[in-house]
Amino acid sequence: MRWRLLTAAWMLAILVGSLLPPGLGGRGGPGWHLLGYAVLVVLMATWQPPLASASLAWAYGALMEGLQWLVRYRDAQVEDLVANAGAVVVGLLIWAVVMRRRR
């Protein structure tokens, strides 16, 4: 239950960060995508299969891009979807390393 709450809180942080106007702290860039979605995969993988976690994390990133397309002060970009996909792969690799060390 604790991991699910942490996951929900992280998803809320991504939502807020994705929709804030730039003047109020809304940031973008590959580093933020890497942090946001790699951590999301790791959090989700604590309570569901890692590949499902990766798929859902990427889909959530696509949803965020769609929401940004609806907000006039943000831009939806294909490059961000690619960055999210890279972040998801990094998250899976982190998860695999952590699981291997636990054995």
SULNORRA-V942606 format. One line per field, one symbol per residue. psi: psi as a letter, one per 40 degrees, with the letter a starting at -180 (. if undefined). burial: + if it has 9 or more other ideal C-beta (glycine too) atoms within 8 Angstrom, else -. A space follows every 50 residues. Layout:
psi=???
burial=???
This chain:
psi=ddddddddddddddddddeiideeehiaidddddddddddddddeeeiid dddddddddddddddddddehdeihhiddddddddddddddddddddddd dd.
burial=--+--++--++-+++-++++-----+-----++++++++++++++----+ -+++-+++-+++-++++++----+-----++-++++++++++-+++-+-- ---
